[in-house]
Structures are given as C-alpha cells and as structure tokens.
C-alpha cells in the first residue's frame, strides 16, 4: 500500500507559541521531525502541512513537500486531511500523521501503527509506558487500551475513580496516527464532539463515531515530545545523552 506521511505544524500553538520554530540542538523542531520521518522510510512521500511561510523556510533543502493549509483548521487531523485530499496524493491508501512536536518518535511503533490499518483497523496509534508521575499532568495525554488492543478512551488527567480506565491498560499517548483514507475522511467530516472541545483532544471524535482505534503498545518510556518550554529543555537533554551514547 502507498503511504503518505504528513507532519502538521501550526505556528500558533497555545501552550508553546511558535513551537515548530523553537530550536533544538540549533535547528527548528519541525526540521528534526521531518528528517526523522524521511530517515524512517515508512512513507513514499513526506509533507509538512503548515499555515505560515516561516515553517516552510525551516525545512528548506530537505527532500519533502510543504503544503500551506487553511489556518482555520481546529486540529492536526483536519490539516492532514486537507493535504491527503489533494490530487497529487490521491494514490496514497494510508496516511500517517506524525505530529510536529515528536522529534524522537519511535520509528518501529509508527510502522506498527500503519500495520494496524493494513490489517483492517480504521485508525492506528501508539501508547507508551506511563510514568505514574504523569497520571495527573494535563500535558501528558493518556490512552486506555482494552485486551484487544483497542482504545477505550483518552484523557489529559486520570483520577483513581475514573470508571473508563478501571479495567484497561493506561498508557502515555504519542502523537502518531495512521488512517485509512476512508477513515480520515469520515473523521474530519464529523463536527467536534463535546468531549473533544472540553479536553482539547481530537482523538475523542472518532471514538464518538464508533470508530475502532488500534493502539500499538510501545513498551518503553515515551521519548520527549515538546508541548511546553520545560519539554524543550528535556528534549535538549535527551538529544545530548543520545549523542553521547552514540559517540
């Protein structure tokens, strides 16, 4: 199956303004994500979908496409869907969304999310080991996974009394989605669910539609994603340590 990888990179992030352009080891964050997507060789095409020319400038000289998308999109999946609907990408049967704040996304887990779709799931995503300290941190999105490897719910904070996760495996959700073309179209055609608007979590929309989301279990701690200025510092430390181990 042909696979298209799209990296949504909106300039006006709420928690960390101008996030795609924040420097990590001297380079813009979005450039790290794009390079990793290229090196993974998962997709036949890699696209950065953005709403601002400065993001396009940040990935110059990489062998990728840059598409300017509607700044009014409410979530990354809507931005991804606009790209996937373009004629030049019509041959892609599976669309992989790697969010622009995942500079160290686990490549094999992303491949496994794609395999979820190849084997019939509408959507595939990834859940990593959850640090108990992150349970009540709203910047760390949680997913609860049932015994069949399907998402039962997503939340920013999880209390001990929350009924939806009592019988499931609670994991840290990573910003990786694979969709069949039809599932992506159905997702964005529906209005945001009330829970999606309240939590600020786009993945609640397909659950409200009754769509099955397969969750790949990544049995290691989540590599740093960048949602806040503290996350950026953690990502810098992670990169330094990774470089030292390689050296």
Buried (B, 14 or more C-beta within 10 A) or exposed (E): EEBBBBBBBBBEBEBBEBBBBBEBEEBBBBBBBBBBBBEBEBBEBBBBBBBBEEBBEBBEEBEBBBBBBEEEBBBBBBBBBBBBEEEEBEEBBBBBBBBBBBBBBBBEBBBBBBBBBBEEBBBBBBBBEBEEEBBEBBEBBBBBBEEEBBBBBBBBBBEEEBEEBEEBBBBBBBBBBBBBBEBBEBBBEEEBBEBBEEBBBBBBBBBBBEBBBBBBBBEEEBBBBBBBEEBBEBBBEBBEEEEEEEE
